[in-house]
Amino acid sequence: MEIRLDTIRQQLAQADIELHISKKRVKNINFRLKPHVLMVSVPLHISDSQAADAVARRVSWAINHHPQVLEQHQRKQGAPSDLTTADQPIYLWGKVQALTLSHGEKVAYYRQQLSDVMPSLFEKWQPIVGTYANEIRVKKCTHAGAAATRAQSEFGCPFIFLPIL
């Protein structure tokens, strides 16, 4: 069995892939192909020869798909540097602004713009909605209404991209 795994490791090494096999409390044999690594989780009750057979059946798959995994990894690594924050257009109320700001300056700009317009928006919409907030504040949150509780209204900066109604 060890000879067979050595052969498999050599095949994968030729494609610049390292093999890691670990026995775990899992129901199935799980294969995870990452850049330069094929990780295999094997149930505790599977024999070493059965594990080697399963890995041997997936060697060609790993070698064929490894270039795609590398390409995807490089795209993820290169994404932030391709388009820096300063190069991205600044949107305010659905319109592009002629400004160039760093990330921190952009967040401060959006917070200020949202804080300036919120009182008039609340004055307009609270009677229509029929609910009145005791407190209004700008907060960083991942999605709209994530942190809002009863009797307080919190708006995250993503609202700044939408046009005012």
C-alpha positions as CSV (number, residue, x, y, z in Angstrom):
1,M,0.0,0.0,0.0
2,E,2.8,2.4,0.9
3,I,4.4,1.7,-2.5
4,R,1.1,2.6,-4.2
5,L,0.8,5.9,-2.3
6,D,4.4,6.7,-3.2
7,T,3.6,6.2,-6.8
8,I,0.5,8.5,-6.4
9,R,2.6,11.1,-4.6
10,Q,5.2,11.0,-7.4
11,Q,2.5,11.5,-10.1
12,L,1.0,14.5,-8.2
13,A,4.5,15.9,-7.5
14,Q,5.2,16.0,-11.3
15,A,2.1,18.3,-11.5
16,D,3.5,20.3,-8.4
17,I,0.7,19.0,-6.1
18,E,1.4,17.7,-2.6
19,L,-0.8,15.0,-1.1
20,H,-2.1,15.2,2.4
21,I,-4.2,12.3,3.7
22,S,-5.9,12.5,7.1
23,K,-8.2,10.0,8.9
24,K,-11.1,11.8,10.5
25,R,-14.5,11.2,11.9
26,V,-16.3,11.7,8.6
27,K,-18.8,9.7,6.7
28,N,-17.3,10.0,3.2
29,I,-14.0,10.4,1.6
30,N,-13.6,14.1,0.9
31,F,-11.2,15.6,-1.6
32,R,-10.1,19.3,-1.5
33,L,-7.9,20.6,-4.2
34,K,-6.1,23.8,-3.3
35,P,-3.1,25.5,-5.0
36,H,-0.3,22.9,-4.9
37,V,-2.1,20.7,-2.3
38,L,-4.6,17.8,-2.6
39,M,-6.1,17.2,0.9
40,V,-8.0,14.0,1.4
41,S,-10.1,13.3,4.5
42,V,-10.8,9.6,5.0
43,P,-13.2,8.0,7.5
44,L,-11.6,6.1,10.4
45,H,-13.1,2.8,9.4
46,I,-11.6,2.8,5.8
47,S,-8.5,0.7,5.4
48,D,-5.3,2.2,4.0
49,S,-5.6,0.2,0.8
50,Q,-9.2,1.5,0.2
51,A,-8.0,5.0,0.8
52,A,-5.2,4.5,-1.7
53,D,-7.6,3.2,-4.3
54,A,-9.9,6.2,-3.8
55,V,-7.0,8.6,-4.2
56,A,-5.7,6.7,-7.2
57,R,-9.1,7.2,-8.9
58,R,-8.9,10.9,-8.4
59,V,-5.3,11.6,-9.4
60,S,-6.2,12.4,-13.0
61,W,-9.0,14.7,-11.8
62,A,-6.6,16.6,-9.5
63,I,-4.0,17.0,-12.2
64,N,-6.5,18.1,-14.8
65,H,-8.2,20.7,-12.5
66,H,-5.1,22.0,-10.8
67,P,-4.5,24.7,-13.5
68,Q,-8.0,26.0,-12.9
69,V,-7.5,26.1,-9.2
70,L,-4.2,28.1,-9.6
71,E,-5.9,30.5,-12.0
72,Q,-8.8,31.1,-9.7
73,H,-6.4,31.6,-6.7
74,Q,-4.3,34.1,-8.7
75,R,-7.4,36.0,-9.7
76,K,-8.5,36.3,-6.0
77,Q,-5.0,37.4,-5.0
78,G,-4.8,40.0,-7.8
79,A,-8.3,41.4,-7.5
80,P,-7.5,44.2,-5.0
81,S,-4.4,45.5,-6.8
82,D,-6.1,45.5,-10.2
83,L,-8.4,48.3,-9.3
84,T,-7.4,50.4,-6.2
85,T,-9.9,52.3,-4.1
86,A,-8.6,55.6,-5.5
87,D,-9.3,54.4,-9.1
88,Q,-12.9,53.5,-8.4
89,P,-15.6,56.1,-9.2
90,I,-17.3,57.7,-6.2
91,Y,-21.1,57.4,-6.3
92,L,-23.4,59.7,-4.3
93,W,-27.2,59.4,-4.5
94,G,-26.9,57.4,-7.8
95,K,-24.5,59.9,-9.5
96,V,-20.8,59.7,-10.1
97,Q,-18.8,62.4,-8.3
98,A,-15.7,64.0,-9.6
99,L,-13.6,63.2,-6.6
100,T,-10.5,61.1,-5.9
101,L,-10.4,59.9,-2.3
102,S,-8.6,57.2,-0.3
103,H,-10.7,54.5,1.3
104,G,-10.7,56.2,4.7
105,E,-11.6,59.6,3.2
106,K,-14.3,58.0,1.1
107,V,-15.9,56.4,4.2
108,A,-15.8,59.8,6.1
109,Y,-17.2,61.6,3.0
110,Y,-20.1,59.1,2.8
111,R,-20.8,59.3,6.5
112,Q,-20.9,63.1,6.4
113,Q,-23.2,63.2,3.3
114,L,-25.6,60.6,4.9
115,S,-25.6,62.5,8.2
116,D,-26.4,65.8,6.4
117,V,-29.5,64.4,4.6
118,M,-30.9,62.0,7.3
119,P,-32.9,64.6,9.3
120,S,-34.8,65.8,6.2
121,L,-35.4,62.2,5.1
122,F,-36.7,61.2,8.6
123,E,-38.9,64.3,8.7
124,K,-40.4,63.2,5.4
125,W,-40.8,59.5,5.9
126,Q,-41.6,59.0,9.6
127,P,-45.2,60.3,9.3
128,I,-45.7,58.2,6.1
129,V,-44.4,55.0,7.8
130,G,-46.2,55.8,11.0
131,T,-43.2,55.1,13.3
132,Y,-41.0,57.6,15.0
133,A,-37.3,57.0,16.0
134,N,-36.0,58.2,19.3
135,E,-32.5,58.0,17.9
136,I,-30.9,58.3,14.5
137,R,-27.3,57.3,13.8
138,V,-25.0,56.1,11.0
139,K,-23.4,52.8,11.6
140,K,-21.2,50.4,9.7
141,C,-23.2,47.2,9.0
142,T,-23.0,44.5,6.4
143,H,-26.6,44.9,5.2
144,A,-29.5,47.3,5.5
145,G,-31.3,47.1,8.8
146,A,-28.9,44.7,10.3
147,A,-28.5,46.6,13.6
148,A,-31.8,48.4,13.8
149,T,-33.8,47.9,16.9
150,R,-37.1,49.2,18.2
151,A,-37.4,53.0,18.4
152,Q,-34.0,53.6,16.8
153,S,-33.0,53.8,13.2
154,E,-29.6,53.1,12.0
155,F,-28.4,53.5,8.4
156,G,-25.3,52.0,7.0
157,C,-23.2,53.7,4.3
158,P,-24.4,51.4,1.5
159,F,-27.6,53.6,1.4
160,I,-25.5,56.4,0.2
161,F,-25.2,54.8,-3.3
162,L,-29.0,54.9,-3.8
163,P,-30.8,57.9,-5.3
164,I,-32.9,60.0,-2.9
165,L,-36.6,59.5,-3.4
